[in-house]
Amino acid sequence: MVSHLLLLALSAGIARAADPCTLATASTWVSSEIAHACELNVPFDKARSVSVINSTIQALQYYSLENWFLNSPDPLIPHNVNVRALLENVQKTTSTVGYKTDWDFNMAITDAFNREADGHTLYAAACTESFSFNLPFSIATLAETPFDLIAYPTFLVNYDFPNQGRAGMEDYFESIGVQVRPLDGSRVLAINGVDASTYLVNLATESSIFNGLVGAYETVNPRYMRLMARYSADTDAGLYTLEVGRFGQRAFYPGANSVTVTLETKEGIKTVTIPWAATFIGSGNSTASFISETCLAGVDSASRKRELKKRSVDASSMNQRRKAVVAPEAQGPIRQAATPPGARVAPPGNIVQPNLTSFGHFVTLDIYQLEQHPKVGVVYFEQFEPSDGTDAETYFNGISNTLFSGLTALKAAGVEKIIVDNSGNRGGFIFAGAIAMWSLWPQDLYPGFPAVFRETDLIRRESDVAAQSGLGESEYSYFFYRDFNYVLLQNNSQFMATPVPQVVNGVPDAYSKQFLDDFGDNSSAVTNFTTPPFAGEDYVFVANSICASTCSIFSSYLFQKHGVRSAVFGGTPASLVSQFDGGVKGSEVTDFDEVIFELQLAGLDSDPAAPQPLPVSASFTMNFRNAIPYIDKQDGILEYVFEPDTKKYQFTHDQYFSPQKIWEFVAEEFFGN
């Protein structure tokens, strides 16, 4: 335990300290002020920053949604952002007056991409998210009954939330005299002097990176739910858990050093101010070592080329690389500390874990039969990507086999209806979603939506090289894709050789011809089902709007093609309708390193139009392909299709942490006895 006197000494000494990063890393837990002083101590480097912003702007040619998001055709999905203009303003400042600190520069880039809120697209420099910022409480918006139109924010002490990797945090807060356990369960009336519901809705709506929040999802409801504590699953350990929620845990500095809340407690109205605490998850114990070990790039060009040589060149490896996924809720080191490899058995007291007979478990997939409604089964998809080291081929086979054996066993046990719970699912391998779709409807011609790549002169030349080489290392190899009759493309003229001109929001743009992913000649390649195990009316989605990327494409497909209904829980306190799949439906995400790899493969890495490797360590991902919907085609892309819920409910005090109770409730609501 850090002593109260020591913490006071650290706080008082922050201005005098020769090295703020030494203070910030000397203890497991420190104040957010001390942590942020370390971030601000990294000086702005003009030459390095000019290189970063120039390559970031050059990478925009791979961002397939750039012009689409200039002006949204759907008022329910409000995208109106000129990200290029925002970045060019950063470029101008960088090359002239510069920024006060390296943190200010990095956050300017992050802010520009975060405004897009498409989930796939974000820039985050490693040294801006090297601390995890935490509060000792979370918030859940709860109602008296699921049918109430209004729900109220509730104060939840989160020290006992399982699997969150925050050991020692309660001792830290106790040492500075902050005691929150007596406040557990209180209704939150106001936050920082603003009505609590209004404050939280505004926080989700603005989703400002300067308040430590990432937009990630297209609409307000899933962003709001990301703030909330809720049941979810720990994708490393395979355990159900309670998410802290982004109100109580943030990867970026939260913009203030404390939060003031007014609570309705058992003893009456109380107003308390609670500080943020930070724990270091980067590397280095001084500013110099923090810069060298965390902030700067650690992979040189030769290493990148060696990595290229390691990559397999067959079609299966491409299926192992294609992803549609958003960033996880908690930073990697936090998850890793929370869940030892191989953990599976729920710890005592983890009331989130369902107490049901399992009909199959594989990494991120669980199958159950309900106890109170034995004719109803549950298929819970945590996500479509393993986080426990399982290799892609093993994962794909496991998902396929578990779905087949589990659903077959459920039918034999008398199950007639299925609940598909995708709450909190952030996506993953596109192929894993395809396996799930084809397992449920093996007679469909293909699983998923048509897609298009964006084309520029540089991308066109990359596709030409890929077509000529015939080796298949590139995303732009035409023979990885199929036409609308699900026949493999035979040449580049069916794919990208002649760009398809479009005018998007008044801006000329060009895209490839529409294509389908190659997942095999037919469904027998991925499933043993030859007929659908259940009909469309036999399924119901359980969702909390947080369903992204591969999850969203999977859900949208079942909604649009097979009319699957949905029960959506949560959202803003007075919202009457939610998008059940949450958005982020851009077909595929790529990261900046993959862009560099592709350019190196094509021998175009020195081309004047090509972005160059970043001199800093950063996560930089972009939406890489657009999906084309079956409905509302006048809107052009799947991103703008708003799929409303069938029924909307609020979480109650005994449901928000219990998927089992939610499933039994939905079974009664949709299927009766």
Phi, psi and omega in degrees: 000134177280129183289153179299319181295321179296317180297320177297321180294320179296314181297316181292331185270000186299321181289332184271344189297137177291329183219101180301330181288334174293317176297317186291335184253001184284335180234155179298318179238135176222171176290156177297331178297315180295316180297315183291330176299324176296314179301319183284350182276352176280116187287152174292127178248108189296311183299314180296319183291323176299318177298317181296309185291326178297315180291326179297317179291319179296333179288344182300336180297341177269353183275103191289344184259004188307306184279332177298326185272006175295325182203119184280136174277353183240112182296341177284344180233084192275092173249117178214073187225130173259087186293328179296316179296321178298316181290326177293329174294321176297318180299317180297314179297319182300317186276352180246265186283339179078185181244155183299316181220169175297324179298316180298320179296309182299320182291332177295319177292314180300319180298319181300312181287326182295332179294335178294324177053038176263000173085315180281340193247113181200142172246126177219109176291140185302325184279359172264349178229042181267357174241145169259121182260128189226147167251156179278008178219155174240176178232138169233139178267113191234151179238168177289321177226159180297341186268354181297141177283333184244138175232160188235139176297137182234136181278123182234115174294126189253014180300326186264004177300131185286152167060040181249355172064042182235045182303137177087356184291320179296319177300320179299309182295323176298323183293336178258012173082019179259113181240113186249346184304321178297345183266356185303133177087358180289149174282134179272115182270322182211150176232121182051040175082002181247142175315131191300315180298317178298316181300314184291320178296318178297319179299316179291322182294311182286323179042052186280130178295337179282351168258014175082016186244145177253132182298298171065315184246150189295321188247169189290321187302311177294327176294321177298316181294332177292336175288334191273153165286140184195162175287147181203201178221144177274108188287348175277316187262348183076017180260143168286151186205178171254123175285137174298323185086151186285350172292324185259355179208123184226148180274341179246154177311129188284004175086354177204163183260358178202166177232133177254124182236141173254125189239147169262098184260177178296333182266000181122191183281130177228143173243124182229148176250125186238125182281155170280145174241153183230146173230139187277128177236013175266205178231152180108152179230017174208168180300317181297314181287328175298316179296312186287325186266337182245315190279321187272154180297139181249007182238120180271174184299319180298321179295321178298318181290326175296322178297322178302318183294336182283339188286135177291156185244013180264173186296325182297326179292329177293320176296334178281344182259332184288124181226152168226100191206146174255166183298144180293162181299311183252149179296150184311308181300328178293314178299315183297321179291332185279330190229099178300147179304137176087355180294138178214322183290130182293135178292155177304139177088356178280088186284359180280332185292125179298140177255070185227159175291125181275135174250017176149135173220133172211104174056283184242017183231131174230143180229128183227164165247133182288151183276312182281338179231075189294350175273004182242129175253166181231133170243113182252117175260107175298311176192186182244034180206135177282151175239011187250014179094356177300130181287159189299315183296316177298320180296313181300313180297320181295319178298314180299310183294321182291320176297317181294309183292321182292312180292323176297317179293322177298316179298318179296333180273004177096007179287133182241342183229154183228131168262126174255111180263116177243023181301127176078004182288123185257009176102207181147216181295130177299323181295324179295320175296323178296319177300317179297316180295314182290333176294323180279327180224074186293345182270354175296149183298320180203157180262115174120190185253153170301156181222163175221147169266150169284148178237135166230176179301318180294315180296323178300317179292325175298317180293325177297315178297317180298320180293321181287326184286323179067012185272330175087023175280340192261148171299338184267016175279116189299332187282005171273358190232164184233159176274186186287349171265009180061036173259135180304139176297142185257342181199169185288342178288340174277354192236287187226358188296326174242106182300151176264110182288143175218159169244114185247115183052041176082002182248125176299133179218168180217144182222165175289172169289159180289141181217170176240147177292148178270106178248019182117167184293326178200183186294341180297342179288339185233351181210153175271353176290137174248341174228155181300131180292333178216159178274164182303321181288351179272357181251149169219132173280138164253126188215160171235024181079340179275091179209110193235154167060242180302321177299316181294319178296317177302310183291317179299320180298313182292327177291310186284322184271328189233005173065030180293132182276171183215146171243114184252130181249143174089208186095185182298152192306325184245016182290137182261342181214146178228156169275117192293336184255002168077345181092198188062068186241046188271010173083312180202147175249145171232157175250165187298322179298324178294322175300314179296317178302314181299318179295320177294320178302319183276357183070026183246015186291342178259005179298139181303333180274355186272134172294152181253157179307141181286139178279002180238160174277121183207149169265118183225105181241153181219149170294127194252331180223155174254139174267145181253124186281165172275333181241163179054043185295343178295341177274354170086307186228158184297333181307330187261007177269118180262111179263106184286155176294158172279315176223142181245134180227161171256149172289147174251175183298331181258005181250330191297336181251011188225092177302326181300318179291324176298314182298317179296320178297314182293322177302317179292317183295318187262330186242350181064211180278000000 
